[in-house]
Amino acid sequence: METTTKKRFKFPRWARNKYIISCILFGGWLIFLDRNNVLYQFQLYQEVNQLEDQKAFYLKEIEQDRQNHQDLFSSPDKLEKFAREQYMMKKDDEDIYVIPTPPDAKR
């Protein structure tokens, strides 16, 4: 009769240490299961970058609007031109005719 012995897999000695096991479990808990896990931190990092990009865009737009405002109110001629073009204002002795173009007109 032949006897076969199965070799059992043995964990290394360091892997059987209760402190190592508890540190690995604690690290896994922090990385994957905690409220501030790695995935959540990555999402927050992306959101911060997106908000910083928006901030830079709006600061640029504000500076551009300030420049336009300064240019517009620097001379009465520019202010009058803007009022006539944008708000169709007129002088007392003139008439304005607005000719609308059809929205589907192709040129």
ChimeraX attribute file (.defattr): number of C-alpha atoms within 10 A of each C-alpha:
attribute: neighborCount
match mode: 1-to-1
recipient: residues
	/A:1	3
	/A:2	4
	/A:3	5
	/A:4	6
	/A:5	6
	/A:6	6
	/A:7	6
	/A:8	6
	/A:9	6
	/A:10	8
	/A:11	8
	/A:12	8
	/A:13	7
	/A:14	10
	/A:15	12
	/A:16	11
	/A:17	10
	/A:18	10
	/A:19	11
	/A:20	12
	/A:21	13
	/A:22	11
	/A:23	11
	/A:24	13
	/A:25	12
	/A:26	13
	/A:27	13
	/A:28	13
	/A:29	13
	/A:30	14
	/A:31	15
	/A:32	13
	/A:33	13
	/A:34	13
	/A:35	12
	/A:36	13
	/A:37	14
	/A:38	14
	/A:39	13
	/A:40	14
	/A:41	12
	/A:42	12
	/A:43	11
	/A:44	13
	/A:45	12
	/A:46	12
	/A:47	12
	/A:48	12
	/A:49	12
	/A:50	11
	/A:51	12
	/A:52	12
	/A:53	12
	/A:54	12
	/A:55	12
	/A:56	11
	/A:57	11
	/A:58	12
	/A:59	12
	/A:60	12
	/A:61	12
	/A:62	12
	/A:63	11
	/A:64	12
	/A:65	12
	/A:66	12
	/A:67	11
	/A:68	12
	/A:69	12
	/A:70	11
	/A:71	12
	/A:72	16
	/A:73	12
	/A:74	11
	/A:75	10
	/A:76	10
	/A:77	11
	/A:78	13
	/A:79	14
	/A:80	14
	/A:81	14
	/A:82	14
	/A:83	13
	/A:84	14
	/A:85	10
	/A:86	8
	/A:87	9
	/A:88	12
	/A:89	14
	/A:90	13
	/A:91	8
	/A:92	6
	/A:93	5
	/A:94	6
	/A:95	9
	/A:96	10
	/A:97	6
	/A:98	7
	/A:99	6
	/A:100	6
	/A:101	7
	/A:102	7
	/A:103	6
	/A:104	6
	/A:105	6
	/A:106	5
	/A:107	3
